[in-house]
Amino acid sequence: MQVLRAAGYYAVPEGEPNQYREHVRCDHLSVGTYCIPVGGKDSQDPHTEDEVYVVMRGRALLVSDTREVEVGPGSVIFVPAGEAHHYTDVSEDLSIVVVFAPAERSRA
């Protein structure tokens, strides 16, 4: 067992770009924290793995190929592999726990 104490904590110094920190990786999944500061731009490309986002802090709009949804603390979103998506209108610093299955970039 491993306790992921840093998961979900906001870790971007003021004025810095987005940040992703991986906390654990195994064959079947990976878990990390993605942070976007207020006004930050999310330019991620579609992933080859399924994703679950758990918003721990902040507010934004998550836009995908299929819909748009406002997110805030407690939001849990599933994005299937290959679906284009990005965060926009970041109005409060975002801190998001991200779970990839299988592990991120393992299907490259």
C-alpha positions as YAML, in Angstrom:
chain: A
units: angstrom
residues:
- id: 1
  name: MET
  ca: [0.00, 0.00, 0.00]
- id: 2
  name: GLN
  ca: [1.10, 3.57, -0.69]
- id: 3
  name: VAL
  ca: [-0.41, 6.78, 0.71]
- id: 4
  name: LEU
  ca: [-0.41, 9.55, -1.90]
- id: 5
  name: ARG
  ca: [-0.11, 12.51, 0.45]
- id: 6
  name: ALA
  ca: [0.69, 15.09, -2.26]
- id: 7
  name: ALA
  ca: [-2.20, 14.09, -4.53]
- id: 8
  name: GLY
  ca: [-4.55, 16.98, -5.14]
- id: 9
  name: TYR
  ca: [-2.50, 19.74, -3.53]
- id: 10
  name: TYR
  ca: [-1.97, 22.90, -5.57]
- id: 11
  name: ALA
  ca: [1.71, 23.23, -6.40]
- id: 12
  name: VAL
  ca: [2.22, 25.92, -9.05]
- id: 13
  name: PRO
  ca: [4.25, 28.95, -7.96]
- id: 14
  name: GLU
  ca: [2.56, 32.26, -8.84]
- id: 15
  name: GLY
  ca: [3.15, 33.24, -12.45]
- id: 16
  name: GLU
  ca: [4.34, 29.77, -13.49]
- id: 17
  name: PRO
  ca: [2.75, 27.62, -16.22]
- id: 18
  name: ASN
  ca: [0.61, 24.54, -15.65]
- id: 19
  name: GLN
  ca: [2.18, 21.67, -13.80]
- id: 20
  name: TYR
  ca: [1.60, 17.90, -13.75]
- id: 21
  name: ARG
  ca: [3.22, 15.69, -11.13]
- id: 22
  name: GLU
  ca: [2.90, 11.94, -11.26]
- id: 23
  name: HIS
  ca: [2.51, 10.26, -7.85]
- id: 24
  name: VAL
  ca: [2.29, 6.59, -8.72]
- id: 25
  name: ARG
  ca: [2.63, 4.41, -11.82]
- id: 26
  name: CYS
  ca: [2.07, 0.74, -12.41]
- id: 27
  name: ASP
  ca: [1.10, -1.30, -15.49]
- id: 28
  name: HIS
  ca: [-2.64, -0.74, -15.15]
- id: 29
  name: LEU
  ca: [-2.87, 2.90, -14.01]
- id: 30
  name: SER
  ca: [-1.10, 6.08, -13.08]
- id: 31
  name: VAL
  ca: [-2.15, 8.88, -10.72]
- id: 32
  name: GLY
  ca: [-0.99, 12.46, -10.71]
- id: 33
  name: THR
  ca: [-1.99, 16.01, -9.88]
- id: 34
  name: TYR
  ca: [-2.60, 18.55, -12.63]
- id: 35
  name: CYS
  ca: [-2.53, 22.23, -11.60]
- id: 36
  name: ILE
  ca: [-3.56, 25.20, -13.73]
- id: 37
  name: PRO
  ca: [-3.32, 28.77, -12.37]
- id: 38
  name: VAL
  ca: [-6.06, 31.38, -12.82]
- id: 39
  name: GLY
  ca: [-6.11, 32.42, -16.47]
- id: 40
  name: GLY
  ca: [-3.86, 29.49, -17.43]
- id: 41
  name: LYS
  ca: [-4.14, 27.80, -20.81]
- id: 42
  name: ASP
  ca: [-4.60, 24.03, -21.05]
- id: 43
  name: SER
  ca: [-3.14, 22.78, -24.32]
- id: 44
  name: GLN
  ca: [-3.20, 19.04, -23.71]
- id: 45
  name: ASP
  ca: [-3.68, 16.65, -26.63]
- id: 46
  name: PRO
  ca: [-6.10, 13.69, -26.50]
- id: 47
  name: HIS
  ca: [-4.68, 10.80, -24.49]
- id: 48
  name: THR
  ca: [-4.52, 7.18, -25.57]
- id: 49
  name: GLU
  ca: [-5.73, 6.09, -22.12]
- id: 50
  name: ASP
  ca: [-9.02, 6.57, -20.28]
- id: 51
  name: GLU
  ca: [-8.95, 9.32, -17.64]
- id: 52
  name: VAL
  ca: [-10.82, 10.22, -14.49]
- id: 53
  name: TYR
  ca: [-10.50, 13.77, -13.17]
- id: 54
  name: VAL
  ca: [-11.30, 14.60, -9.54]
- id: 55
  name: VAL
  ca: [-11.32, 18.36, -8.98]
- id: 56
  name: MET
  ca: [-9.93, 19.14, -5.53]
- id: 57
  name: ARG
  ca: [-9.73, 22.93, -5.80]
- id: 58
  name: GLY
  ca: [-10.64, 25.72, -8.21]
- id: 59
  name: ARG
  ca: [-13.19, 26.39, -10.93]
- id: 60
  name: ALA
  ca: [-13.11, 26.18, -14.73]
- id: 61
  name: LEU
  ca: [-14.95, 24.93, -17.78]
- id: 62
  name: LEU
  ca: [-13.99, 21.51, -19.17]
- id: 63
  name: VAL
  ca: [-14.66, 21.36, -22.92]
- id: 64
  name: SER
  ca: [-14.59, 18.07, -24.85]
- id: 65
  name: ASP
  ca: [-15.73, 16.70, -28.20]
- id: 66
  name: THR
  ca: [-19.07, 15.73, -26.65]
- id: 67
  name: ARG
  ca: [-19.96, 18.47, -24.14]
- id: 68
  name: GLU
  ca: [-18.94, 21.33, -21.88]
- id: 69
  name: VAL
  ca: [-19.23, 21.20, -18.10]
- id: 70
  name: GLU
  ca: [-18.42, 23.65, -15.32]
- id: 71
  name: VAL
  ca: [-16.17, 22.00, -12.75]
- id: 72
  name: GLY
  ca: [-15.35, 22.82, -9.15]
- id: 73
  name: PRO
  ca: [-14.35, 21.07, -5.93]
- id: 74
  name: GLY
  ca: [-15.87, 17.59, -5.85]
- id: 75
  name: SER
  ca: [-16.46, 17.30, -9.61]
- id: 76
  name: VAL
  ca: [-15.57, 13.85, -10.96]
- id: 77
  name: ILE
  ca: [-15.32, 13.53, -14.74]
- id: 78
  name: PHE
  ca: [-14.59, 10.52, -16.99]
- id: 79
  name: VAL
  ca: [-12.96, 11.19, -20.38]
- id: 80
  name: PRO
  ca: [-12.55, 8.16, -22.66]
- id: 81
  name: ALA
  ca: [-9.31, 7.54, -24.54]
- id: 82
  name: GLY
  ca: [-8.98, 9.60, -27.70]
- id: 83
  name: GLU
  ca: [-11.56, 12.27, -26.81]
- id: 84
  name: ALA
  ca: [-10.15, 15.78, -27.25]
- id: 85
  name: HIS
  ca: [-10.64, 17.91, -24.13]
- id: 86
  name: HIS
  ca: [-9.18, 20.93, -22.34]
- id: 87
  name: TYR
  ca: [-9.84, 23.26, -19.43]
- id: 88
  name: THR
  ca: [-10.74, 26.86, -20.19]
- id: 89
  name: ASP
  ca: [-12.03, 29.90, -18.28]
- id: 90
  name: VAL
  ca: [-9.95, 29.01, -15.20]
- id: 91
  name: SER
  ca: [-11.39, 31.44, -12.65]
- id: 92
  name: GLU
  ca: [-9.77, 29.92, -9.52]
- id: 93
  name: ASP
  ca: [-6.46, 28.02, -9.32]
- id: 94
  name: LEU
  ca: [-7.22, 24.41, -10.31]
- id: 95
  name: SER
  ca: [-5.88, 21.33, -8.58]
- id: 96
  name: ILE
  ca: [-7.06, 18.07, -10.12]
- id: 97
  name: VAL
  ca: [-6.25, 14.45, -9.27]
- id: 98
  name: VAL
  ca: [-5.89, 12.58, -12.57]
- id: 99
  name: VAL
  ca: [-6.18, 8.79, -12.87]
- id: 100
  name: PHE
  ca: [-5.09, 7.22, -16.17]
- id: 101
  name: ALA
  ca: [-5.96, 3.62, -17.01]
- id: 102
  name: PRO
  ca: [-3.79, 2.05, -18.18]
- id: 103
  name: ALA
  ca: [-0.85, 4.23, -17.13]
- id: 104
  name: GLU
  ca: [-0.38, 7.51, -19.01]
- id: 105
  name: ARG
  ca: [1.51, 7.15, -22.30]
- id: 106
  name: SER
  ca: [1.55, 3.35, -21.99]
- id: 107
  name: ARG
  ca: [-0.40, 2.98, -25.26]
- id: 108
  name: ALA
  ca: [1.81, 5.32, -27.30]
...
